[in-house]
Amino acid sequence: MSGMSSKALWLVIGVILVPCIVVPLLVGLYDRTDPTLFGFPFFFWFQFLLIIVVTSLTGFCYWLSLLADRNARTERHDRGEAA
């Protein structure tokens, strides 16, 4: 990933974050009670699963944004532009 340009990394970040925004908005996807997990209806345990998945993806995207920023500074430095 470090060989990618900063613009390409920002595009990857956007693509990764789109499901994090769209899936919780699709209420019909998880508006049900079956299957249950440890007695919890699907609605509740799916929400908890979403918290874990979205947090993980957001953290990964944060790391990618740091990499994209570093690549952008390197690209500017290579072109001789001021930061």
Biopython code that builds the backbone (N, CA, C, O; Angstrom):
import numpy as np
from Bio.PDB.StructureBuilder import StructureBuilder

atoms = [
    (1, "MET", "N", (0.815, -1.203, 0.000)),
    (1, "MET", "CA", (0.000, 0.000, 0.000)),
    (1, "MET", "C", (0.853, 1.259, 0.000)),
    (1, "MET", "O", (0.407, 2.309, -0.463)),
    (2, "SER", "N", (2.075, 1.165, 0.515)),
    (2, "SER", "CA", (2.883, 2.375, 0.590)),
    (2, "SER", "C", (3.330, 2.845, -0.791)),
    (2, "SER", "O", (3.740, 3.996, -0.944)),
    (3, "GLY", "N", (3.258, 1.970, -1.807)),
    (3, "GLY", "CA", (3.636, 2.369, -3.151)),
    (3, "GLY", "C", (2.530, 3.103, -3.893)),
    (3, "GLY", "O", (2.756, 3.614, -4.990)),
    (4, "MET", "N", (1.348, 3.164, -3.317)),
    (4, "MET", "CA", (0.222, 3.830, -3.968)),
    (4, "MET", "C", (0.319, 5.339, -3.788)),
    (4, "MET", "O", (0.882, 5.827, -2.808)),
    (5, "SER", "N", (-0.235, 6.064, -4.742)),
    (5, "SER", "CA", (-0.263, 7.515, -4.605)),
    (5, "SER", "C", (-1.258, 7.908, -3.520)),
    (5, "SER", "O", (-2.122, 7.118, -3.138)),
    (6, "SER", "N", (-1.127, 9.120, -3.037)),
    (6, "SER", "CA", (-2.015, 9.571, -1.967)),
    (6, "SER", "C", (-3.467, 9.653, -2.458)),
    (6, "SER", "O", (-4.391, 9.361, -1.699)),
    (7, "LYS", "N", (-3.671, 10.045, -3.710)),
    (7, "LYS", "CA", (-5.042, 10.111, -4.243)),
    (7, "LYS", "C", (-5.661, 8.728, -4.318)),
    (7, "LYS", "O", (-6.843, 8.562, -4.016)),
    (8, "ALA", "N", (-4.880, 7.735, -4.716)),
    (8, "ALA", "CA", (-5.395, 6.360, -4.790)),
    (8, "ALA", "C", (-5.741, 5.849, -3.392)),
    (8, "ALA", "O", (-6.744, 5.159, -3.216)),
    (9, "LEU", "N", (-4.920, 6.183, -2.401)),
    (9, "LEU", "CA", (-5.209, 5.762, -1.032)),
    (9, "LEU", "C", (-6.499, 6.400, -0.520)),
    (9, "LEU", "O", (-7.296, 5.743, 0.149)),
    (10, "TRP", "N", (-6.705, 7.681, -0.836)),
    (10, "TRP", "CA", (-7.953, 8.333, -0.407)),
    (10, "TRP", "C", (-9.156, 7.703, -1.086)),
    (10, "TRP", "O", (-10.230, 7.631, -0.489)),
    (11, "LEU", "N", (-8.999, 7.246, -2.317)),
    (11, "LEU", "CA", (-10.078, 6.551, -3.006)),
    (11, "LEU", "C", (-10.381, 5.219, -2.309)),
    (11, "LEU", "O", (-11.546, 4.868, -2.120)),
    (12, "VAL", "N", (-9.347, 4.491, -1.933)),
    (12, "VAL", "CA", (-9.529, 3.229, -1.206)),
    (12, "VAL", "C", (-10.234, 3.488, 0.127)),
    (12, "VAL", "O", (-11.127, 2.738, 0.519)),
    (13, "ILE", "N", (-9.831, 4.541, 0.810)),
    (13, "ILE", "CA", (-10.463, 4.895, 2.087)),
    (13, "ILE", "C", (-11.957, 5.151, 1.890)),
    (13, "ILE", "O", (-12.782, 4.676, 2.669)),
    (14, "GLY", "N", (-12.292, 5.894, 0.859)),
    (14, "GLY", "CA", (-13.701, 6.180, 0.582)),
    (14, "GLY", "C", (-14.495, 4.920, 0.278)),
    (14, "GLY", "O", (-15.622, 4.763, 0.749)),
    (15, "VAL", "N", (-13.909, 4.022, -0.508)),
    (15, "VAL", "CA", (-14.593, 2.774, -0.854)),
    (15, "VAL", "C", (-14.799, 1.910, 0.388)),
    (15, "VAL", "O", (-15.847, 1.280, 0.529)),
    (16, "ILE", "N", (-13.825, 1.871, 1.284)),
    (16, "ILE", "CA", (-13.954, 1.080, 2.507)),
    (16, "ILE", "C", (-15.016, 1.670, 3.431)),
    (16, "ILE", "O", (-15.741, 0.923, 4.087)),
    (17, "LEU", "N", (-15.120, 2.993, 3.493)),
    (17, "LEU", "CA", (-16.061, 3.624, 4.421)),
    (17, "LEU", "C", (-17.505, 3.658, 3.922)),
    (17, "LEU", "O", (-18.422, 3.829, 4.726)),
    (18, "VAL", "N", (-17.727, 3.500, 2.633)),
    (18, "VAL", "CA", (-19.102, 3.540, 2.102)),
    (18, "VAL", "C", (-19.994, 2.479, 2.755)),
    (18, "VAL", "O", (-21.092, 2.817, 3.196)),
    (19, "PRO", "N", (-19.566, 1.200, 2.836)),
    (19, "PRO", "CA", (-20.440, 0.220, 3.509)),
    (19, "PRO", "C", (-20.678, 0.545, 4.986)),
    (19, "PRO", "O", (-21.730, 0.214, 5.534)),
    (20, "CYS", "N", (-19.710, 1.188, 5.626)),
    (20, "CYS", "CA", (-19.884, 1.571, 7.036)),
    (20, "CYS", "C", (-21.025, 2.564, 7.205)),
    (20, "CYS", "O", (-21.646, 2.627, 8.266)),
    (21, "ILE", "N", (-21.295, 3.328, 6.177)),
    (21, "ILE", "CA", (-22.371, 4.311, 6.227)),
    (21, "ILE", "C", (-23.678, 3.727, 5.694)),
    (21, "ILE", "O", (-24.749, 3.980, 6.247)),
    (22, "VAL", "N", (-23.586, 2.949, 4.626)),
    (22, "VAL", "CA", (-24.785, 2.471, 3.945)),
    (22, "VAL", "C", (-25.464, 1.315, 4.682)),
    (22, "VAL", "O", (-26.688, 1.312, 4.813)),
    (23, "VAL", "N", (-24.705, 0.344, 5.162)),
    (23, "VAL", "CA", (-25.310, -0.842, 5.786)),
    (23, "VAL", "C", (-26.205, -0.485, 6.976)),
    (23, "VAL", "O", (-27.312, -1.018, 7.058)),
    (24, "PRO", "N", (-25.789, 0.388, 7.906)),
    (24, "PRO", "CA", (-26.710, 0.726, 8.999)),
    (24, "PRO", "C", (-27.990, 1.419, 8.532)),
    (24, "PRO", "O", (-28.997, 1.395, 9.239)),
    (25, "LEU", "N", (-27.961, 2.030, 7.360)),
    (25, "LEU", "CA", (-29.154, 2.690, 6.839)),
    (25, "LEU", "C", (-30.143, 1.713, 6.207)),
    (25, "LEU", "O", (-31.302, 2.068, 5.990)),
    (26, "LEU", "N", (-29.712, 0.506, 5.914)),
    (26, "LEU", "CA", (-30.573, -0.511, 5.315)),
    (26, "LEU", "C", (-31.299, -1.285, 6.406)),
    (26, "LEU", "O", (-30.987, -2.447, 6.667)),
    (27, "VAL", "N", (-32.252, -0.646, 7.030)),
    (27, "VAL", "CA", (-32.944, -1.213, 8.188)),
    (27, "VAL", "C", (-33.640, -2.530, 7.838)),
    (27, "VAL", "O", (-33.698, -3.428, 8.677)),
    (28, "GLY", "N", (-34.154, -2.659, 6.653)),
    (28, "GLY", "CA", (-34.805, -3.895, 6.251)),
    (28, "GLY", "C", (-33.889, -5.105, 6.297)),
    (28, "GLY", "O", (-34.357, -6.240, 6.391)),
    (29, "LEU", "N", (-32.594, -4.868, 6.233)),
    (29, "LEU", "CA", (-31.611, -5.936, 6.297)),
    (29, "LEU", "C", (-31.577, -6.598, 7.667)),
    (29, "LEU", "O", (-31.346, -7.803, 7.763)),
    (30, "TYR", "N", (-31.801, -5.836, 8.718)),
    (30, "TYR", "CA", (-31.652, -6.388, 10.070)),
    (30, "TYR", "C", (-32.885, -6.181, 10.955)),
    (30, "TYR", "O", (-32.801, -6.355, 12.171)),
    (31, "ASP", "N", (-34.006, -5.820, 10.376)),
    (31, "ASP", "CA", (-35.236, -5.607, 11.143)),
    (31, "ASP", "C", (-35.996, -6.922, 11.305)),
    (31, "ASP", "O", (-37.063, -7.120, 10.723)),
    (32, "ARG", "N", (-35.420, -7.812, 12.109)),
    (32, "ARG", "CA", (-36.044, -9.115, 12.365)),
    (32, "ARG", "C", (-35.518, -9.676, 13.676)),
    (32, "ARG", "O", (-34.558, -9.154, 14.244)),
    (33, "THR", "N", (-36.140, -10.724, 14.146)),
    (33, "THR", "CA", (-35.727, -11.307, 15.425)),
    (33, "THR", "C", (-34.930, -12.588, 15.252)),
    (33, "THR", "O", (-34.111, -12.920, 16.109)),
    (34, "ASP", "N", (-35.151, -13.316, 14.162)),
    (34, "ASP", "CA", (-34.427, -14.578, 13.954)),
    (34, "ASP", "C", (-33.293, -14.362, 12.983)),
    (34, "ASP", "O", (-33.457, -13.586, 12.042)),
    (35, "PRO", "N", (-32.172, -14.990, 13.154)),
    (35, "PRO", "CA", (-31.793, -15.955, 14.176)),
    (35, "PRO", "C", (-31.352, -15.259, 15.462)),
    (35, "PRO", "O", (-30.854, -14.133, 15.430)),
    (36, "THR", "N", (-31.535, -15.921, 16.562)),
    (36, "THR", "CA", (-31.084, -15.379, 17.838)),
    (36, "THR", "C", (-29.687, -15.903, 18.141)),
    (36, "THR", "O", (-29.287, -16.957, 17.646)),
    (37, "LEU", "N", (-28.963, -15.169, 18.943)),
    (37, "LEU", "CA", (-27.620, -15.561, 19.364)),
    (37, "LEU", "C", (-27.529, -15.347, 20.868)),
    (37, "LEU", "O", (-27.598, -14.213, 21.342)),
    (38, "PHE", "N", (-27.375, -16.421, 21.613)),
    (38, "PHE", "CA", (-27.355, -16.383, 23.083)),
    (38, "PHE", "C", (-28.604, -15.700, 23.637)),
    (38, "PHE", "O", (-28.533, -15.007, 24.652)),
    (39, "GLY", "N", (-29.731, -15.890, 22.986)),
    (39, "GLY", "CA", (-30.992, -15.315, 23.427)),
    (39, "GLY", "C", (-31.244, -13.897, 22.926)),
    (39, "GLY", "O", (-32.327, -13.354, 23.143)),
    (40, "PHE", "N", (-30.272, -13.294, 22.264)),
    (40, "PHE", "CA", (-30.453, -11.941, 21.727)),
    (40, "PHE", "C", (-31.055, -12.022, 20.331)),
    (40, "PHE", "O", (-30.572, -12.794, 19.503)),
    (41, "PRO", "N", (-32.097, -11.245, 20.050)),
    (41, "PRO", "CA", (-32.651, -11.216, 18.696)),
    (41, "PRO", "C", (-31.617, -10.689, 17.699)),
    (41, "PRO", "O", (-30.685, -9.973, 18.064)),
    (42, "PHE", "N", (-31.805, -11.059, 16.445)),
    (42, "PHE", "CA", (-30.868, -10.677, 15.384)),
    (42, "PHE", "C", (-30.616, -9.178, 15.369)),
    (42, "PHE", "O", (-29.476, -8.745, 15.203)),
    (43, "PHE", "N", (-31.663, -8.382, 15.540)),
    (43, "PHE", "CA", (-31.521, -6.924, 15.494)),
    (43, "PHE", "C", (-30.428, -6.446, 16.440)),
    (43, "PHE", "O", (-29.587, -5.630, 16.062)),
    (44, "PHE", "N", (-30.437, -6.956, 17.676)),
    (44, "PHE", "CA", (-29.483, -6.475, 18.674)),
    (44, "PHE", "C", (-28.069, -6.973, 18.419)),
    (44, "PHE", "O", (-27.124, -6.185, 18.445)),
    (45, "TRP", "N", (-27.907, -8.289, 18.169)),
    (45, "TRP", "CA", (-26.538, -8.758, 18.006)),
    (45, "TRP", "C", (-25.935, -8.287, 16.694)),
    (45, "TRP", "O", (-24.715, -8.160, 16.590)),
    (46, "PHE", "N", (-26.766, -8.022, 15.683)),
    (46, "PHE", "CA", (-26.245, -7.463, 14.440)),
    (46, "PHE", "C", (-25.732, -6.042, 14.667)),
    (46, "PHE", "O", (-24.714, -5.649, 14.096)),
    (47, "GLN", "N", (-26.433, -5.274, 15.497)),
    (47, "GLN", "CA", (-25.987, -3.918, 15.818)),
    (47, "GLN", "C", (-24.637, -3.944, 16.540)),
    (47, "GLN", "O", (-23.754, -3.139, 16.246)),
    (48, "PHE", "N", (-24.484, -4.868, 17.479)),
    (48, "PHE", "CA", (-23.202, -4.993, 18.177)),
    (48, "PHE", "C", (-22.102, -5.435, 17.221)),
    (48, "PHE", "O", (-20.971, -4.956, 17.310)),
    (49, "LEU", "N", (-22.424, -6.340, 16.315)),
    (49, "LEU", "CA", (-21.454, -6.763, 15.311)),
    (49, "LEU", "C", (-21.061, -5.589, 14.409)),
    (49, "LEU", "O", (-19.891, -5.430, 14.061)),
    (50, "LEU", "N", (-22.043, -4.773, 14.035)),
    (50, "LEU", "CA", (-21.748, -3.592, 13.220)),
    (50, "LEU", "C", (-20.793, -2.639, 13.937)),
    (50, "LEU", "O", (-19.905, -2.057, 13.314)),
    (51, "ILE", "N", (-20.979, -2.484, 15.232)),
    (51, "ILE", "CA", (-20.083, -1.608, 16.002)),
    (51, "ILE", "C", (-18.649, -2.095, 15.887)),
    (51, "ILE", "O", (-17.740, -1.301, 15.646)),
    (52, "ILE", "N", (-18.442, -3.385, 16.056)),
    (52, "ILE", "CA", (-17.094, -3.953, 15.994)),
    (52, "ILE", "C", (-16.502, -3.815, 14.593)),
    (52, "ILE", "O", (-15.353, -3.402, 14.438)),
    (53, "VAL", "N", (-17.293, -4.162, 13.570)),
    (53, "VAL", "CA", (-16.801, -4.119, 12.197)),
    (53, "VAL", "C", (-16.510, -2.678, 11.753)),
    (53, "VAL", "O", (-15.454, -2.399, 11.186)),
    (54, "VAL", "N", (-17.448, -1.774, 12.016)),
    (54, "VAL", "CA", (-17.270, -0.384, 11.581)),
    (54, "VAL", "C", (-16.106, 0.275, 12.321)),
    (54, "VAL", "O", (-15.357, 1.051, 11.728)),
    (55, "THR", "N", (-15.952, -0.026, 13.598)),
    (55, "THR", "CA", (-14.825, 0.520, 14.355)),
    (55, "THR", "C", (-13.502, 0.017, 13.783)),
    (55, "THR", "O", (-12.551, 0.785, 13.635)),
    (56, "SER", "N", (-13.446, -1.259, 13.467)),
    (56, "SER", "CA", (-12.221, -1.827, 12.887)),
    (56, "SER", "C", (-11.909, -1.201, 11.537)),
    (56, "SER", "O", (-10.766, -0.827, 11.274)),
    (57, "LEU", "N", (-12.913, -1.085, 10.683)),
    (57, "LEU", "CA", (-12.691, -0.491, 9.363)),
    (57, "LEU", "C", (-12.314, 0.984, 9.461)),
    (57, "LEU", "O", (-11.481, 1.466, 8.693)),
    (58, "THR", "N", (-12.917, 1.694, 10.394)),
    (58, "THR", "CA", (-12.577, 3.105, 10.580)),
    (58, "THR", "C", (-11.141, 3.262, 11.071)),
    (58, "THR", "O", (-10.420, 4.153, 10.623)),
    (59, "GLY", "N", (-10.732, 2.400, 11.986)),
    (59, "GLY", "CA", (-9.340, 2.431, 12.456)),
    (59, "GLY", "C", (-8.363, 2.134, 11.335)),
    (59, "GLY", "O", (-7.324, 2.786, 11.222)),
    (60, "PHE", "N", (-8.690, 1.154, 10.508)),
    (60, "PHE", "CA", (-7.838, 0.833, 9.363)),
    (60, "PHE", "C", (-7.769, 2.012, 8.396)),
    (60, "PHE", "O", (-6.701, 2.328, 7.872)),
    (61, "CYS", "N", (-8.901, 2.657, 8.162)),
    (61, "CYS", "CA", (-8.921, 3.825, 7.279)),
    (61, "CYS", "C", (-8.129, 4.985, 7.868)),
    (61, "CYS", "O", (-7.510, 5.753, 7.131)),
    (62, "TYR", "N", (-8.146, 5.116, 9.188)),
    (62, "TYR", "CA", (-7.329, 6.150, 9.823)),
    (62, "TYR", "C", (-5.853, 5.881, 9.557)),
    (62, "TYR", "O", (-5.099, 6.795, 9.224)),
    (63, "TRP", "N", (-5.445, 4.626, 9.703)),
    (63, "TRP", "CA", (-4.058, 4.263, 9.434)),
    (63, "TRP", "C", (-3.718, 4.552, 7.968)),
    (63, "TRP", "O", (-2.640, 5.065, 7.666)),
    (64, "LEU", "N", (-4.649, 4.216, 7.054)),
    (64, "LEU", "CA", (-4.422, 4.508, 5.637)),
    (64, "LEU", "C", (-4.329, 6.008, 5.384)),
    (64, "LEU", "O", (-3.559, 6.441, 4.527)),
    (65, "SER", "N", (-5.100, 6.803, 6.116)),
    (65, "SER", "CA", (-5.042, 8.256, 5.928)),
    (65, "SER", "C", (-3.689, 8.812, 6.362)),
    (65, "SER", "O", (-3.174, 9.745, 5.745)),
    (66, "LEU", "N", (-3.112, 8.244, 7.419)),
    (66, "LEU", "CA", (-1.770, 8.659, 7.820)),
    (66, "LEU", "C", (-0.760, 8.317, 6.735)),
    (66, "LEU", "O", (0.141, 9.103, 6.441)),
    (67, "LEU", "N", (-0.917, 7.140, 6.144)),
    (67, "LEU", "CA", (-0.045, 6.722, 5.052)),
    (67, "LEU", "C", (-0.235, 7.622, 3.831)),
    (67, "LEU", "O", (0.739, 7.997, 3.178)),
    (68, "ALA", "N", (-1.486, 7.969, 3.524)),
    (68, "ALA", "CA", (-1.767, 8.845, 2.389)),
    (68, "ALA", "C", (-1.169, 10.228, 2.610)),
    (68, "ALA", "O", (-0.640, 10.837, 1.680)),
    (69, "ASP", "N", (-1.252, 10.720, 3.838)),
    (69, "ASP", "CA", (-0.669, 12.027, 4.148)),
    (69, "ASP", "C", (0.852, 12.002, 3.988)),
    (69, "ASP", "O", (1.452, 12.928, 3.442)),
    (70, "ARG", "N", (1.456, 10.921, 4.476)),
    (70, "ARG", "CA", (2.911, 10.781, 4.339)),
    (70, "ARG", "C", (3.298, 10.699, 2.865)),
    (70, "ARG", "O", (4.284, 11.309, 2.450)),
    (71, "ASN", "N", (2.531, 9.952, 2.072)),
    (71, "ASN", "CA", (2.816, 9.851, 0.639)),
    (71, "ASN", "C", (2.631, 11.196, -0.055)),
    (71, "ASN", "O", (3.398, 11.530, -0.958)),
    (72, "ALA", "N", (1.629, 11.975, 0.349)),
    (72, "ALA", "CA", (1.405, 13.292, -0.259)),
    (72, "ALA", "C", (2.577, 14.216, 0.035)),
    (72, "ALA", "O", (3.030, 14.953, -0.841)),
    (73, "ARG", "N", (3.076, 14.174, 1.292)),
    (73, "ARG", "CA", (4.244, 15.005, 1.631)),
    (73, "ARG", "C", (5.463, 14.580, 0.824)),
    (73, "ARG", "O", (6.235, 15.428, 0.376)),
    (74, "THR", "N", (5.643, 13.279, 0.633)),
    (74, "THR", "CA", (6.770, 12.772, -0.152)),
    (74, "THR", "C", (6.631, 13.192, -1.614)),
    (74, "THR", "O", (7.610, 13.590, -2.246)),
    (75, "GLU", "N", (5.410, 13.102, -2.148)),
    (75, "GLU", "CA", (5.182, 13.515, -3.529)),
    (75, "GLU", "C", (5.478, 15.001, -3.716)),
    (75, "GLU", "O", (6.086, 15.393, -4.712)),
    (76, "ARG", "N", (5.051, 15.831, -2.761)),
    (76, "ARG", "CA", (5.333, 17.273, -2.853)),
    (76, "ARG", "C", (6.823, 17.532, -2.742)),
    (76, "ARG", "O", (7.367, 18.381, -3.449)),
    (77, "HIS", "N", (7.485, 16.800, -1.853)),
    (77, "HIS", "CA", (8.926, 16.979, -1.674)),
    (77, "HIS", "C", (9.678, 16.583, -2.949)),
    (77, "HIS", "O", (10.632, 17.252, -3.347)),
    (78, "ASP", "N", (9.244, 15.496, -3.581)),
    (78, "ASP", "CA", (9.899, 15.035, -4.813)),
    (78, "ASP", "C", (9.716, 16.028, -5.955)),
    (78, "ASP", "O", (10.579, 16.144, -6.826)),
    (79, "ARG", "N", (8.596, 16.744, -5.953)),
    (79, "ARG", "CA", (8.353, 17.758, -6.986)),
    (79, "ARG", "C", (9.001, 19.095, -6.625)),
    (79, "ARG", "O", (9.025, 20.016, -7.442)),
    (80, "GLY", "N", (9.516, 19.199, -5.423)),
    (80, "GLY", "CA", (10.170, 20.431, -5.004)),
    (80, "GLY", "C", (9.236, 21.502, -4.516)),
    (80, "GLY", "O", (9.625, 22.665, -4.417)),
    (81, "GLU", "N", (7.994, 21.131, -4.204)),
    (81, "GLU", "CA", (7.021, 22.100, -3.700)),
    (81, "GLU", "C", (7.182, 22.257, -2.194)),
    (81, "GLU", "O", (7.689, 21.374, -1.503)),
    (82, "ALA", "N", (6.728, 23.426, -1.705)),
    (82, "ALA", "CA", (6.750, 23.656, -0.257)),
    (82, "ALA", "C", (5.596, 22.904, 0.377)),
    (82, "ALA", "O", (4.539, 22.731, -0.229)),
    (83, "ALA", "N", (5.814, 22.463, 1.600)),
    (83, "ALA", "CA", (4.766, 21.729, 2.329)),
    (83, "ALA", "C", (3.746, 22.713, 2.773)),
    (83, "ALA", "O", (2.762, 22.337, 3.409)),
]
sb = StructureBuilder()
sb.init_structure("model")
sb.init_model(0)
sb.init_chain("A")
sb.init_seg("    ")
for serial, (resi, resn, name, xyz) in enumerate(atoms, 1):
    if name == "N":
        sb.init_residue(resn, " ", resi, " ")
    sb.init_atom(name, np.array(xyz, "f"), 0.0, 1.0, " ", f" {name:<3s}", serial, name[0])
structure = sb.get_structure()
